[in-house]
Amino acid sequence: MNTLVENRPLGRPPKQRDQRQRILFQAAKIIATVGYEQCSLADIASELDLTRPALYHYFPTKQRIFTEIAMTAVKGTFEHVSAGIDRRLSSTNQLQTLMCRHAEHFDNNYWLVNATIAAYGGISRRELERLDEFEAYRRKYEKLANEVIRSGIDNKEFRSVNVEETTRSIFQLLNITRWYRPGGARTAVDVALSNFELIIGGLATPSNAEA
């Protein structure tokens, strides 16, 4: 799991990987809070109490930072979800696993995912230096979700629906960045489970289902 940790034990100076993680974490937090266009390398260096040359040692440009944030988020989400899905189990089980593991990865990498969604949705998409690779992971994830839905239709667990539209609707339900904050009474997995039950069970009560 690509979890980034904000704090580290005191005593020894940070190793290079630890420092890169600290930079990515803080940069993601700033991008998610104020926006990519408003975030500068000077802001990131100041928040980390680093000189600009020290920051340049790890990341020469803001684009490079955002690219690593976005790639970590999209690749990490896909790998975490796909690793948990067992194709031998029911399609219902696979869909629940997909939604819950997506939410789990989001909760554990909140700022990275939040920054990626916030920046990718605007003109900042052009700033991604590995846009083709990013889009390839997005397509692989959509393909995985489509396969889960389609298998459920084929084996009669799910009724016949438009697979691509259903996948997009599921991803929209999983995108809770605008209102969700970690540390509350309900985790992102709790929310995902509620949405999974809504998808599987529907909103109408049994007595009104055919009304």
Secondary structure, 3 states (H helix, E strand, C coil): CCCCCCCCCCCCCCCHHHHHHHHHHHHHHHHHHHCCCCCCHHHHHHHHCCCHHHHHHHCCCHHHHHHHHHHHHHHHHHHHHHHHCCCCCCHHHHHHHHHHHHHHHHHHCHHHHHHHHHHHCCHHHHHCCCHHHHHHHHHHHHHHHHHHHHHHHHCCCCCCCCHHHHHHHHHHHHCCCCCCCCCCCCCHHHHHHHHHHHHHHCCCCHHHCCC
